[in-house]
Amino acid sequence: YLAFRFMNVYGPRQDYLGVYIAVIIKIIDRLHQNLPPIIYGDGSQAYDFVFVKDACRSLILGMESSLKDKSYNISSGKQTSVLELCKTIIKLMDKEEIPIEFKEVNDNTLVKNRIGSTEKAKIDLGFEVDTSLEEGLMQVIEWKLSQK
């Protein structure tokens, strides 16, 4: 067996059911409606985002390898706060005139920090992400805006 621990996988065709990643689609939807994106808390909670194509490629690398009985983080190794994520989407959608809305939330309910180490997957599998966050977000934006 090989066990893969995926960090926050995102990409076109994702839905609203994801606990953390749904934030990307929700931000895009609100901006598309010219509404302020909502951030719960101060936006400092940070995650490690991995584009779906990179996540899939990691699985292929694992299947093609002769490795066994190991586990790997599948991650970019880069930490992005929700506030940074929101500002990036605003910029990519050219909606700088729309302010961000912050809502208070019980601090105990938010995961504050999730980032994976990339070292083992890089050494054993030769895995590194190919898709930058901006490039991946642009693909999600283009897909989402093409939906009816």
Secondary structure, 3 states (H helix, E strand, C coil): CEEEEECEEECCCCCCCCCCCHHHHHHHHHHHCCCCCEEECCCCCEECEEEHHHHHHHHHHHHHCCCCCEEEEECCCCCEEHHHHHHHHHHHCCCCCCCCEEECCCHHHCCCECCCCCHHHHHHHCCCCCCCHHHHHHHHHHHHHHCC
